[in-house]
Amino acid sequence: MSTPALSGGASLYSGFSRLCKGIAVFLIGGHILVHLLPSAITYLALIPARTIPFAWNLITAGYIEQSVYGVVASTIGLLFIGKLLEPVWGPREFLKFIFVVNFLTSVCVFVTAIALYYITTQENYLYMPLSGFHGILAGFLVGIKQIIPDQELPVVKIKAKWLPSLMLLLSIVVSFFTLESATYLPTLIFGTYVSWIYLRYWQRKPETKLKGDPSDDFAFSTFFPEFLRPVIDPIASIFHRMLCGRTEASNDSDDHTLGGAPLPGSDPIEASRRRERGARALEERLAAERLGAARGAEETQIDATENV
């Protein structure tokens, strides 16, 4: 006799890629290591005062969770969000995104910690061990905003495009009531911003040889409420010129071409296709989960009938 319908929800907890499971094992292994050998934190976490001799902690810090809650949340977030993003981006791009966002976020946090020390002269900014996967998880939310912006969350009825903004708002509010906000807030802020820069300007599309997502729906001002966008857009345009080395006016005058070839990131049609692929991947995953649940219910009914 077959087992009762654990299989009904089995599809929800299956279908994780080998890459995501491998990274999850790495996160769990890192947590176990620092739990068994607390001194390893000195070499693996980001401690700004020791980063110059131990520069590798700019890479390793993002994969070291110091608390059980952190490693559980990071593992769950990686598996379930990765299940959505990796089929759209591909394994190689998914891994590249994690590496680039983690490294640049650590660099930004390091610079911020040094600046805060010189501003406040408080040495705790230099010797506080900073680590965790939450900067990359914040980046994953930006990825969800990009590929399925109009998808509503089933419980709270909030569109996916607001996930990064709500996460940052909640984190900032919580920071006023905790003394340890310096251990997570800069990482979340820079993880969100760096991931947006990467997806907006740098992410390559091998099939089109283009870079980034220039669509208006993924502009920096879309992280803010509508009434703030007239203020945000002029500020964002300054960073846009710094990153692109050109203005929107020059793009329009050149008709997005340079010697007859498209400029990198100048294809809004490709951005639209990317969102369509993301929506399709989500629909296929949800359909597979509903099918698994239906089959599990049928098996349970058959087992009950046989038992009678």
Summary of the structure (lengths in Angstrom):
residues: 308
radius of gyration: 22.0
end to end distance: 13.1
largest distance: 76.9
contacts: 927
relative contact order: 0.12
helix: 72%
strand: 4%
